[in-house]
């Protein structure tokens, strides 16, 4: 069964995570996430961390710990 979850950072959707056999795949909600779009991660937490890093890099500072997974 395929499961999907959505990642939000500061109440803004950043992408969708689709569970696969041993991990998950991230699909970005905007071009900002092209660097990790379609990338395979070992866990939802790992995908969330990567999305936080992308957001932080666009802001020029360390990512907030406010990302959450909705699903």
Residue, then its C-alpha position, 0 to 999 in steps of 0.5 A: x500500500x502506498x502512503x503519502x505525507x506532506x511536509x510543511x515548514x512554518x505552515x507552508x507546504x514544501x512537498x509530498x513524501x511517498x513511502x516506498x519499500x525501505x524508505x520514501x521519495x520526496x516531491x517538492x511543491x515548488x522549484x526551490x526544492x528542485x535539488x531534492x525533488x524525486x530524491x530517495x530518503x531512508x526515512x520521513x525524518x531524513x526527507x524533512x531534514x533535507x527540506x529544512x536545509x533547502x529552506x535554510x539555504x534560501x534564507x542564508x541561515x540554519x533551518x528552524x526546527x519547526x518543520x512538521x509532517x502532515x499526513 
